[in-house]
Amino acid sequence: MGLTTPQALKQYCTLPLLTILLLGFSSGLPLALTVGTLSYWLAEVHVNKAAIGLFAIIGLPYTLKFLWSPLMDNLSIPVLSRLLGRRRSWILVTQLLLVAAITLLAFTEPQINPFLTALAALFLVFMSASQDIVIDAYRIELATPETQGQAAAMIQLGYRLGMLVSGAGALYMATWLGWWGAYMSMGCIMGLCTLITLFVCKDIVVDTPQESPSLKAWLITAVVNPFAEFTERSYWWLILIFIMLFALADALLGRMANPFFYDMGFSKIQVANIVKVYGTLATILGTFIGGALVRKYGTLRILFVVGFLHALTNLLYMAQSYMGPDTTFLAFSITAENITGGIGAAAFVAYLSGLCNLHYTATQYALLSSLASLARTCIASPAGFIVNALGWGGFFIFSALLALPGLGVLWILNKKLKATSLPAAVT
């Protein structure tokens, strides 16, 4: 018998799931501070667009976090782990270091020394990626097998809310208090997140980690074997190429979006209201739509259609570059981009999940998603140079064309694999 809406909602109002929601907020808060919010700050103080694009490189720790995750998964922190438990102690330490990193970033002056700003932002990204590692582990251990799906939904909701605060919220604060005040405010909120770890999170009793294997044994088990299994599949190299090419157009646009809004004459409040608040709601809506479409039509079909549509939305920004600070058209563009982006994100996650062998699910998903993130980070880094060379109109045309190689590879994959039983062939 199906559940009523109140009964379904009540299932989410348990202490473990609400704890996961709060931890998701802590996980999502640092992200925008080194991406959208930081890029707007850099644009406002007239840092060169080429340099702004190069700031994308600081996102590498998010793509490489699987390299040090076994250390955080197995090592305990002296004294603190006995008091709080291994997971909670690591969460608390990463949160405290995030407070320090945000504070350090607040005191930098990118118009005078952008290199120091980049170093502070890199430290912030590294600690944010490290916090993600341990929060994901804590979430999996806290939720029961029956509530893993609900836990995933709650962590995503909390993550989006955290990004909203550090995106729209930081822009509001920058308008009223300046950039120093905005980042110090975010540091204070991050400090409050430590109270979640101390007083809301509960200790989880897990098996004591066994003695860590040698580095060589770890590399064979965690990296070589999962990829060796993956390379036994037909057209595995085409699959990897598609993973790297998909959403490159979105990555290029994302790095330079806030500098574009600044150049067009939109205020921080307008960007916060339309791009951050309204845009986040549109993305959440797109994610739910994407899940429904994937169930009905299959992963590859949705990826192809939404990849084409999302490329077209980049051309809306080209039109915006000629229209100037028209808020109505900006709202229309954000609606189109974020809904299609949400659909694409849901379909891409489903695609990567379907590629994973049941014996290597966690490792293969981490490595494949890192490969996708690495490609997007690298392609976004020269975005500022492209703007300088082509102007905003040419930049958006180039970003839209960048979607075509990925769509071409996807079409070939669908044609070659549709008659096989591989996960990649699901249509």
FENZITA-V323152 format. One record per residue. N is the residue number from 1. PSI is psi in whole degrees, 0 to 359 (NA if undefined). BURIAL is # if it has 24 or more other ideal C-beta (glycine too) atoms within 12 Angstrom, else .. Layout:
BEGIN
N&PSI&BURIAL / N&PSI&BURIAL
END
This chain:
BEGIN
1&134&. / 2&158&. / 3&146&. / 4&166&. / 5&313&. / 6&322&. / 7&320&. / 8&318&. / 9&325&. / 10&330&. / 11&335&. / 12&346&# / 13&48&. / 14&157&. / 15&316&. / 16&316&# / 17&324&# / 18&326&# / 19&317&# / 20&321&# / 21&314&# / 22&321&# / 23&326&# / 24&322&# / 25&314&# / 26&326&# / 27&323&# / 28&337&# / 29&315&# / 30&340&# / 31&306&# / 32&336&# / 33&341&# / 34&5&# / 35&263&# / 36&312&# / 37&316&# / 38&320&# / 39&326&# / 40&318&# / 41&313&# / 42&320&# / 43&320&# / 44&330&# / 45&14&# / 46&38&. / 47&140&# / 48&140&. / 49&325&# / 50&319&. / 51&322&# / 52&317&# / 53&320&# / 54&339&# / 55&345&# / 56&334&# / 57&333&# / 58&349&# / 59&0&# / 60&323&# / 61&329&# / 62&329&# / 63&342&# / 64&9&# / 65&340&# / 66&342&# / 67&323&# / 68&4&. / 69&324&# / 70&329&# / 71&314&. / 72&337&# / 73&334&# / 74&335&# / 75&146&. / 76&154&# / 77&124&# / 78&139&. / 79&302&. / 80&322&. / 81&328&# / 82&329&. / 83&319&. / 84&343&# / 85&156&# / 86&313&# / 87&311&# / 88&323&# / 89&319&# / 90&320&# / 91&314&# / 92&316&# / 93&315&# / 94&323&# / 95&318&# / 96&321&# / 97&331&# / 98&320&# / 99&315&# / 100&319&# / 101&318&# / 102&319&# / 103&317&# / 104&317&# / 105&324&# / 106&328&# / 107&358&. / 108&161&# / 109&91&. / 110&333&# / 111&339&. / 112&313&. / 113&79&. / 114&334&# / 115&319&. / 116&321&. / 117&318&# / 118&320&# / 119&317&. / 120&319&# / 121&323&# / 122&318&# / 123&319&# / 124&317&# / 125&318&# / 126&315&# / 127&326&# / 128&315&# / 129&322&# / 130&321&# / 131&320&# / 132&320&# / 133&309&# / 134&328&# / 135&321&# / 136&318&# / 137&317&# / 138&318&# / 139&314&# / 140&321&# / 141&331&# / 142&320&# / 143&148&# / 144&164&. / 145&327&. / 146&339&. / 147&15&# / 148&322&. / 149&317&. / 150&323&# / 151&320&# / 152&319&# / 153&319&# / 154&322&# / 155&324&# / 156&319&# / 157&313&# / 158&321&# / 159&315&# / 160&321&# / 161&321&# / 162&319&# / 163&326&# / 164&317&# / 165&315&# / 166&350&# / 167&283&# / 168&315&# / 169&318&# / 170&324&# / 171&321&# / 172&311&# / 173&324&# / 174&327&# / 175&321&. / 176&322&. / 177&357&. / 178&172&. / 179&324&# / 180&314&# / 181&323&. / 182&311&# / 183&326&# / 184&323&# / 185&318&# / 186&325&# / 187&321&# / 188&319&# / 189&320&# / 190&323&# / 191&322&# / 192&332&# / 193&335&# / 194&333&# / 195&328&. / 196&314&# / 197&321&# / 198&321&. / 199&345&. / 200&313&# / 201&144&# / 202&157&. / 203&144&. / 204&123&# / 205&115&. / 206&167&. / 207&140&. / 208&130&. / 209&140&. / 210&166&. / 211&133&. / 212&139&. / 213&174&. / 214&163&. / 215&319&. / 216&315&. / 217&320&. / 218&318&. / 219&320&. / 220&315&. / 221&314&. / 222&335&# / 223&308&# / 224&309&. / 225&312&. / 226&319&# / 227&328&# / 228&318&. / 229&320&. / 230&323&# / 231&354&. / 232&351&. / 233&154&# / 234&137&. / 235&33&# / 236&327&# / 237&327&. / 238&323&# / 239&315&# / 240&321&# / 241&317&. / 242&317&# / 243&320&# / 244&328&# / 245&334&# / 246&135&# / 247&18&# / 248&324&# / 249&319&# / 250&322&# / 251&318&# / 252&317&# / 253&317&# / 254&325&# / 255&326&# / 256&7&# / 257&309&# / 258&319&# / 259&325&# / 260&314&# / 261&322&# / 262&315&# / 263&329&# / 264&345&# / 265&11&. / 266&139&# / 267&166&. / 268&323&# / 269&317&. / 270&318&# / 271&318&# / 272&313&# / 273&311&# / 274&308&# / 275&316&# / 276&302&# / 277&300&# / 278&320&# / 279&322&# / 280&317&# / 281&321&# / 282&322&# / 283&317&# / 284&317&# / 285&315&# / 286&324&# / 287&315&# / 288&319&. / 289&317&# / 290&318&# / 291&318&# / 292&318&. / 293&321&# / 294&317&# / 295&325&. / 296&320&. / 297&349&. / 298&159&. / 299&308&# / 300&322&# / 301&315&# / 302&320&# / 303&319&# / 304&312&# / 305&312&# / 306&329&# / 307&319&# / 308&315&# / 309&322&# / 310&327&# / 311&321&# / 312&327&# / 313&334&# / 314&329&# / 315&340&# / 316&325&# / 317&330&# / 318&317&# / 319&322&# / 320&326&# / 321&335&# / 322&335&. / 323&337&. / 324&204&. / 325&61&. / 326&106&. / 327&329&# / 328&314&. / 329&326&. / 330&317&# / 331&320&# / 332&316&. / 333&317&# / 334&320&# / 335&310&# / 336&314&# / 337&314&# / 338&326&# / 339&313&# / 340&325&# / 341&320&# / 342&319&# / 343&314&# / 344&321&# / 345&316&# / 346&317&# / 347&322&# / 348&320&# / 349&317&# / 350&321&# / 351&311&# / 352&321&# / 353&321&# / 354&339&# / 355&342&# / 356&132&# / 357&140&# / 358&335&. / 359&342&. / 360&33&# / 361&305&. / 362&315&# / 363&313&# / 364&321&# / 365&318&# / 366&316&# / 367&319&# / 368&318&# / 369&326&# / 370&322&# / 371&317&# / 372&317&# / 373&323&# / 374&316&# / 375&319&# / 376&322&# / 377&316&# / 378&319&# / 379&334&# / 380&338&# / 381&325&# / 382&14&# / 383&319&# / 384&322&# / 385&322&. / 386&320&# / 387&316&# / 388&325&. / 389&322&. / 390&346&. / 391&171&. / 392&317&# / 393&312&. / 394&326&. / 395&316&# / 396&326&# / 397&315&# / 398&317&# / 399&324&# / 400&318&# / 401&334&# / 402&342&# / 403&339&# / 404&318&# / 405&317&. / 406&319&# / 407&323&# / 408&316&. / 409&320&# / 410&320&# / 411&318&# / 412&317&. / 413&314&# / 414&321&# / 415&319&. / 416&329&# / 417&356&# / 418&337&. / 419&1&. / 420&177&. / 421&9&. / 422&149&# / 423&325&# / 424&344&# / 425&359&# / 426&126&# / 427&NA&#
END
